[in-house]
């Protein structure tokens, strides 16, 4: 019983650590290293001249649902100039069954 309670608490704490919620901690002027400290390792990176964009793909939008989205951060000369979400995909909650004996 105690293990189940601890596991449930851990899941709740981790649920609040979604990319969709963390993106609000990104600010213009931040460096790439600062953004990675906030959001974690990106899934993609594109560079063109002095512009760079990193992408976080198929990440949870919030800790209270199952929606997933893509998030982007754009840098010019190594500083954040734009950030936000791309497509958010709605997904139903996983099917949970109750077995009665």
CNS distance restraints for C-alpha pairs under 8 A (distance, minus, plus):
assign (resid   1 and name CA) (resid   5 and name CA) 6.38 0.50 0.50
assign (resid   2 and name CA) (resid   6 and name CA) 6.26 0.50 0.50
assign (resid   3 and name CA) (resid   7 and name CA) 6.06 0.50 0.50
assign (resid   4 and name CA) (resid   8 and name CA) 6.09 0.50 0.50
assign (resid   5 and name CA) (resid   9 and name CA) 6.20 0.50 0.50
assign (resid   6 and name CA) (resid  10 and name CA) 6.14 0.50 0.50
assign (resid   7 and name CA) (resid  11 and name CA) 6.25 0.50 0.50
assign (resid   8 and name CA) (resid  12 and name CA) 6.31 0.50 0.50
assign (resid   9 and name CA) (resid  13 and name CA) 6.27 0.50 0.50
assign (resid  10 and name CA) (resid  14 and name CA) 6.17 0.50 0.50
assign (resid  11 and name CA) (resid  15 and name CA) 5.98 0.50 0.50
assign (resid  12 and name CA) (resid  16 and name CA) 6.79 0.50 0.50
assign (resid  12 and name CA) (resid  63 and name CA) 7.81 0.50 0.50
assign (resid  13 and name CA) (resid  17 and name CA) 7.22 0.50 0.50
assign (resid  14 and name CA) (resid  18 and name CA) 7.64 0.50 0.50
assign (resid  14 and name CA) (resid  63 and name CA) 7.86 0.50 0.50
assign (resid  15 and name CA) (resid  62 and name CA) 7.34 0.50 0.50
assign (resid  15 and name CA) (resid  63 and name CA) 4.16 0.50 0.50
assign (resid  15 and name CA) (resid  64 and name CA) 7.26 0.50 0.50
assign (resid  16 and name CA) (resid  21 and name CA) 7.28 0.50 0.50
assign (resid  16 and name CA) (resid  62 and name CA) 7.10 0.50 0.50
assign (resid  16 and name CA) (resid  63 and name CA) 4.93 0.50 0.50
assign (resid  17 and name CA) (resid  21 and name CA) 6.90 0.50 0.50
assign (resid  17 and name CA) (resid  22 and name CA) 6.78 0.50 0.50
assign (resid  17 and name CA) (resid  63 and name CA) 7.13 0.50 0.50
assign (resid  18 and name CA) (resid  22 and name CA) 6.20 0.50 0.50
assign (resid  18 and name CA) (resid  59 and name CA) 7.25 0.50 0.50
assign (resid  18 and name CA) (resid  60 and name CA) 5.61 0.50 0.50
assign (resid  18 and name CA) (resid  61 and name CA) 6.41 0.50 0.50
assign (resid  18 and name CA) (resid  62 and name CA) 5.73 0.50 0.50
assign (resid  18 and name CA) (resid  63 and name CA) 6.16 0.50 0.50
assign (resid  19 and name CA) (resid  23 and name CA) 5.92 0.50 0.50
assign (resid  19 and name CA) (resid  39 and name CA) 6.20 0.50 0.50
assign (resid  19 and name CA) (resid  56 and name CA) 7.98 0.50 0.50
assign (resid  19 and name CA) (resid  59 and name CA) 6.11 0.50 0.50
assign (resid  19 and name CA) (resid  60 and name CA) 6.23 0.50 0.50
assign (resid  19 and name CA) (resid  61 and name CA) 6.36 0.50 0.50
assign (resid  19 and name CA) (resid  62 and name CA) 7.53 0.50 0.50
assign (resid  19 and name CA) (resid  71 and name CA) 7.84 0.50 0.50
assign (resid  20 and name CA) (resid  24 and name CA) 7.69 0.50 0.50
assign (resid  20 and name CA) (resid  59 and name CA) 7.33 0.50 0.50
assign (resid  20 and name CA) (resid  60 and name CA) 6.27 0.50 0.50
assign (resid  20 and name CA) (resid  61 and name CA) 4.09 0.50 0.50
assign (resid  20 and name CA) (resid  62 and name CA) 5.56 0.50 0.50
assign (resid  20 and name CA) (resid  69 and name CA) 7.62 0.50 0.50
assign (resid  20 and name CA) (resid  71 and name CA) 7.70 0.50 0.50
assign (resid  20 and name CA) (resid  85 and name CA) 7.82 0.50 0.50
assign (resid  21 and name CA) (resid  61 and name CA) 6.78 0.50 0.50
assign (resid  21 and name CA) (resid  62 and name CA) 5.91 0.50 0.50
assign (resid  21 and name CA) (resid  63 and name CA) 7.93 0.50 0.50
assign (resid  22 and name CA) (resid  26 and name CA) 7.47 0.50 0.50
assign (resid  22 and name CA) (resid  38 and name CA) 6.76 0.50 0.50
assign (resid  22 and name CA) (resid  39 and name CA) 6.33 0.50 0.50
assign (resid  23 and name CA) (resid  38 and name CA) 7.93 0.50 0.50
assign (resid  23 and name CA) (resid  39 and name CA) 6.99 0.50 0.50
assign (resid  23 and name CA) (resid  71 and name CA) 7.90 0.50 0.50
assign (resid  23 and name CA) (resid  83 and name CA) 7.89 0.50 0.50
assign (resid  23 and name CA) (resid  84 and name CA) 6.95 0.50 0.50
assign (resid  25 and name CA) (resid  38 and name CA) 7.09 0.50 0.50
assign (resid  26 and name CA) (resid  30 and name CA) 7.28 0.50 0.50
assign (resid  26 and name CA) (resid  35 and name CA) 6.40 0.50 0.50
assign (resid  26 and name CA) (resid  38 and name CA) 7.28 0.50 0.50
assign (resid  26 and name CA) (resid  83 and name CA) 7.59 0.50 0.50
assign (resid  27 and name CA) (resid  80 and name CA) 7.00 0.50 0.50
assign (resid  28 and name CA) (resid  79 and name CA) 7.11 0.50 0.50
assign (resid  28 and name CA) (resid  80 and name CA) 4.70 0.50 0.50
assign (resid  28 and name CA) (resid  81 and name CA) 5.22 0.50 0.50
assign (resid  28 and name CA) (resid  82 and name CA) 6.66 0.50 0.50
assign (resid  29 and name CA) (resid  79 and name CA) 4.85 0.50 0.50
assign (resid  29 and name CA) (resid  80 and name CA) 4.87 0.50 0.50
assign (resid  29 and name CA) (resid  81 and name CA) 6.60 0.50 0.50
assign (resid  30 and name CA) (resid  34 and name CA) 6.05 0.50 0.50
assign (resid  30 and name CA) (resid  35 and name CA) 6.69 0.50 0.50
assign (resid  30 and name CA) (resid  79 and name CA) 5.38 0.50 0.50
assign (resid  30 and name CA) (resid  80 and name CA) 5.29 0.50 0.50
assign (resid  31 and name CA) (resid  35 and name CA) 6.37 0.50 0.50
assign (resid  31 and name CA) (resid  75 and name CA) 7.96 0.50 0.50
assign (resid  31 and name CA) (resid  78 and name CA) 5.86 0.50 0.50
assign (resid  31 and name CA) (resid  79 and name CA) 4.91 0.50 0.50
assign (resid  31 and name CA) (resid  80 and name CA) 6.37 0.50 0.50
assign (resid  32 and name CA) (resid  36 and name CA) 6.17 0.50 0.50
assign (resid  32 and name CA) (resid  75 and name CA) 7.66 0.50 0.50
assign (resid  32 and name CA) (resid  78 and name CA) 6.66 0.50 0.50
assign (resid  32 and name CA) (resid  79 and name CA) 7.01 0.50 0.50
assign (resid  32 and name CA) (resid  80 and name CA) 7.52 0.50 0.50
assign (resid  33 and name CA) (resid  37 and name CA) 6.20 0.50 0.50
assign (resid  34 and name CA) (resid  38 and name CA) 6.47 0.50 0.50
assign (resid  35 and name CA) (resid  39 and name CA) 5.98 0.50 0.50
assign (resid  35 and name CA) (resid  40 and name CA) 7.60 0.50 0.50
assign (resid  36 and name CA) (resid  40 and name CA) 4.63 0.50 0.50
assign (resid  36 and name CA) (resid  41 and name CA) 5.80 0.50 0.50
assign (resid  36 and name CA) (resid  42 and name CA) 7.30 0.50 0.50
assign (resid  42 and name CA) (resid  54 and name CA) 6.15 0.50 0.50
assign (resid  42 and name CA) (resid  55 and name CA) 5.65 0.50 0.50
assign (resid  42 and name CA) (resid  56 and name CA) 5.16 0.50 0.50
assign (resid  43 and name CA) (resid  54 and name CA) 7.46 0.50 0.50
assign (resid  43 and name CA) (resid  55 and name CA) 5.66 0.50 0.50
assign (resid  43 and name CA) (resid  56 and name CA) 5.11 0.50 0.50
assign (resid  43 and name CA) (resid  57 and name CA) 6.17 0.50 0.50
assign (resid  44 and name CA) (resid  54 and name CA) 5.56 0.50 0.50
assign (resid  44 and name CA) (resid  55 and name CA) 4.91 0.50 0.50
assign (resid  44 and name CA) (resid  56 and name CA) 6.81 0.50 0.50
assign (resid  44 and name CA) (resid  57 and name CA) 7.98 0.50 0.50
assign (resid  45 and name CA) (resid  52 and name CA) 7.17 0.50 0.50
assign (resid  45 and name CA) (resid  53 and name CA) 5.72 0.50 0.50
assign (resid  45 and name CA) (resid  54 and name CA) 4.41 0.50 0.50
assign (resid  45 and name CA) (resid  55 and name CA) 6.26 0.50 0.50
assign (resid  46 and name CA) (resid  52 and name CA) 5.60 0.50 0.50
assign (resid  46 and name CA) (resid  53 and name CA) 5.27 0.50 0.50
assign (resid  46 and name CA) (resid  54 and name CA) 6.51 0.50 0.50
assign (resid  47 and name CA) (resid  51 and name CA) 5.82 0.50 0.50
assign (resid  47 and name CA) (resid  52 and name CA) 4.35 0.50 0.50
assign (resid  47 and name CA) (resid  53 and name CA) 6.55 0.50 0.50
assign (resid  48 and name CA) (resid  52 and name CA) 6.31 0.50 0.50
assign (resid  50 and name CA) (resid  76 and name CA) 5.65 0.50 0.50
assign (resid  50 and name CA) (resid  77 and name CA) 5.27 0.50 0.50
assign (resid  50 and name CA) (resid  78 and name CA) 7.73 0.50 0.50
assign (resid  51 and name CA) (resid  74 and name CA) 7.21 0.50 0.50
assign (resid  51 and name CA) (resid  75 and name CA) 5.65 0.50 0.50
assign (resid  51 and name CA) (resid  76 and name CA) 4.61 0.50 0.50
assign (resid  51 and name CA) (resid  77 and name CA) 6.55 0.50 0.50
assign (resid  51 and name CA) (resid  78 and name CA) 7.81 0.50 0.50
assign (resid  52 and name CA) (resid  74 and name CA) 5.77 0.50 0.50
assign (resid  52 and name CA) (resid  75 and name CA) 5.09 0.50 0.50
assign (resid  52 and name CA) (resid  76 and name CA) 6.53 0.50 0.50
assign (resid  52 and name CA) (resid  78 and name CA) 7.74 0.50 0.50
assign (resid  53 and name CA) (resid  72 and name CA) 6.75 0.50 0.50
assign (resid  53 and name CA) (resid  73 and name CA) 5.56 0.50 0.50
assign (resid  53 and name CA) (resid  74 and name CA) 4.32 0.50 0.50
assign (resid  53 and name CA) (resid  75 and name CA) 6.11 0.50 0.50
assign (resid  54 and name CA) (resid  72 and name CA) 5.78 0.50 0.50
assign (resid  54 and name CA) (resid  73 and name CA) 5.41 0.50 0.50
assign (resid  54 and name CA) (resid  74 and name CA) 6.61 0.50 0.50
assign (resid  55 and name CA) (resid  70 and name CA) 7.07 0.50 0.50
assign (resid  55 and name CA) (resid  71 and name CA) 5.72 0.50 0.50
assign (resid  55 and name CA) (resid  72 and name CA) 4.63 0.50 0.50
assign (resid  55 and name CA) (resid  73 and name CA) 6.64 0.50 0.50
assign (resid  56 and name CA) (resid  70 and name CA) 5.62 0.50 0.50
assign (resid  56 and name CA) (resid  71 and name CA) 5.03 0.50 0.50
assign (resid  56 and name CA) (resid  72 and name CA) 6.39 0.50 0.50
assign (resid  57 and name CA) (resid  69 and name CA) 6.62 0.50 0.50
assign (resid  57 and name CA) (resid  70 and name CA) 4.49 0.50 0.50
assign (resid  57 and name CA) (resid  71 and name CA) 6.52 0.50 0.50
assign (resid  58 and name CA) (resid  68 and name CA) 5.34 0.50 0.50
assign (resid  58 and name CA) (resid  69 and name CA) 5.03 0.50 0.50
assign (resid  58 and name CA) (resid  70 and name CA) 5.42 0.50 0.50
assign (resid  59 and name CA) (resid  68 and name CA) 5.10 0.50 0.50
assign (resid  59 and name CA) (resid  69 and name CA) 5.37 0.50 0.50
assign (resid  59 and name CA) (resid  70 and name CA) 6.36 0.50 0.50
assign (resid  59 and name CA) (resid  71 and name CA) 7.94 0.50 0.50
assign (resid  60 and name CA) (resid  65 and name CA) 7.96 0.50 0.50
assign (resid  60 and name CA) (resid  66 and name CA) 6.60 0.50 0.50
assign (resid  60 and name CA) (resid  67 and name CA) 5.97 0.50 0.50
assign (resid  60 and name CA) (resid  68 and name CA) 4.37 0.50 0.50
assign (resid  60 and name CA) (resid  69 and name CA) 6.34 0.50 0.50
assign (resid  61 and name CA) (resid  65 and name CA) 7.54 0.50 0.50
assign (resid  61 and name CA) (resid  66 and name CA) 7.51 0.50 0.50
assign (resid  61 and name CA) (resid  67 and name CA) 5.64 0.50 0.50
assign (resid  61 and name CA) (resid  68 and name CA) 5.12 0.50 0.50
assign (resid  61 and name CA) (resid  69 and name CA) 5.85 0.50 0.50
assign (resid  61 and name CA) (resid  88 and name CA) 7.47 0.50 0.50
assign (resid  62 and name CA) (resid  66 and name CA) 7.52 0.50 0.50
assign (resid  62 and name CA) (resid  67 and name CA) 7.30 0.50 0.50
assign (resid  65 and name CA) (resid  93 and name CA) 7.16 0.50 0.50
assign (resid  66 and name CA) (resid  90 and name CA) 7.11 0.50 0.50
assign (resid  66 and name CA) (resid  91 and name CA) 5.61 0.50 0.50
assign (resid  66 and name CA) (resid  92 and name CA) 6.39 0.50 0.50
assign (resid  66 and name CA) (resid  93 and name CA) 5.79 0.50 0.50
assign (resid  67 and name CA) (resid  88 and name CA) 6.72 0.50 0.50
assign (resid  67 and name CA) (resid  89 and name CA) 5.59 0.50 0.50
assign (resid  67 and name CA) (resid  90 and name CA) 4.53 0.50 0.50
assign (resid  67 and name CA) (resid  91 and name CA) 5.18 0.50 0.50
assign (resid  67 and name CA) (resid  92 and name CA) 7.67 0.50 0.50
assign (resid  68 and name CA) (resid  88 and name CA) 5.65 0.50 0.50
assign (resid  68 and name CA) (resid  89 and name CA) 5.24 0.50 0.50
assign (resid  68 and name CA) (resid  90 and name CA) 6.65 0.50 0.50
assign (resid  68 and name CA) (resid  91 and name CA) 7.44 0.50 0.50
assign (resid  69 and name CA) (resid  85 and name CA) 6.88 0.50 0.50
assign (resid  69 and name CA) (resid  86 and name CA) 6.65 0.50 0.50
assign (resid  69 and name CA) (resid  87 and name CA) 5.54 0.50 0.50
assign (resid  69 and name CA) (resid  88 and name CA) 4.07 0.50 0.50
assign (resid  69 and name CA) (resid  89 and name CA) 5.83 0.50 0.50
assign (resid  70 and name CA) (resid  85 and name CA) 5.72 0.50 0.50
assign (resid  70 and name CA) (resid  86 and name CA) 5.06 0.50 0.50
assign (resid  70 and name CA) (resid  87 and name CA) 5.78 0.50 0.50
assign (resid  70 and name CA) (resid  88 and name CA) 6.67 0.50 0.50
assign (resid  71 and name CA) (resid  83 and name CA) 7.56 0.50 0.50
assign (resid  71 and name CA) (resid  84 and name CA) 5.67 0.50 0.50
assign (resid  71 and name CA) (resid  85 and name CA) 4.22 0.50 0.50
assign (resid  71 and name CA) (resid  86 and name CA) 5.63 0.50 0.50
assign (resid  72 and name CA) (resid  83 and name CA) 5.53 0.50 0.50
assign (resid  72 and name CA) (resid  84 and name CA) 5.61 0.50 0.50
assign (resid  72 and name CA) (resid  85 and name CA) 6.10 0.50 0.50
assign (resid  72 and name CA) (resid  86 and name CA) 7.06 0.50 0.50
assign (resid  73 and name CA) (resid  80 and name CA) 6.82 0.50 0.50
assign (resid  73 and name CA) (resid  81 and name CA) 7.93 0.50 0.50
assign (resid  73 and name CA) (resid  82 and name CA) 5.95 0.50 0.50
assign (resid  73 and name CA) (resid  83 and name CA) 4.26 0.50 0.50
assign (resid  73 and name CA) (resid  84 and name CA) 6.68 0.50 0.50
assign (resid  74 and name CA) (resid  80 and name CA) 5.73 0.50 0.50
assign (resid  74 and name CA) (resid  81 and name CA) 5.88 0.50 0.50
assign (resid  74 and name CA) (resid  82 and name CA) 5.12 0.50 0.50
assign (resid  74 and name CA) (resid  83 and name CA) 6.05 0.50 0.50
assign (resid  75 and name CA) (resid  79 and name CA) 4.90 0.50 0.50
assign (resid  75 and name CA) (resid  80 and name CA) 4.33 0.50 0.50
assign (resid  75 and name CA) (resid  81 and name CA) 5.48 0.50 0.50
assign (resid  75 and name CA) (resid  82 and name CA) 7.09 0.50 0.50
assign (resid  76 and name CA) (resid  80 and name CA) 6.59 0.50 0.50
assign (resid  76 and name CA) (resid  81 and name CA) 6.40 0.50 0.50
